[in-house]
Amino acid sequence: MGENEKIAEFVSFCIEMYAREYNMTGGETATLFESNHLIDYLLDNYLELHSQGKEYIIPLLHDFICEGKDK
């Protein structure tokens, strides 16, 4: 598997895990991530984040979304 495929798999994993955690569809979650620039964040920070578990990533992403709504 190439690096781009690994990154795409990681972003998909994050979307799927967030959707499960917050009872959302994958499409709803992808839209939420896109509107909050989370996909860019995940791509930019792949090296630091890809080895973390969902217990770390999901709260991080949720905080990122909540902080964006406060602005």
Secondary structure, DSSP 8 states (H G I E B T S, - for coil): --HHHHHHHHHHHHHHHHHHHTT--HHHHHHHHHHTTHHHHHHHTHHHHTTS-HHHHHHHHHHHHHHHHH-
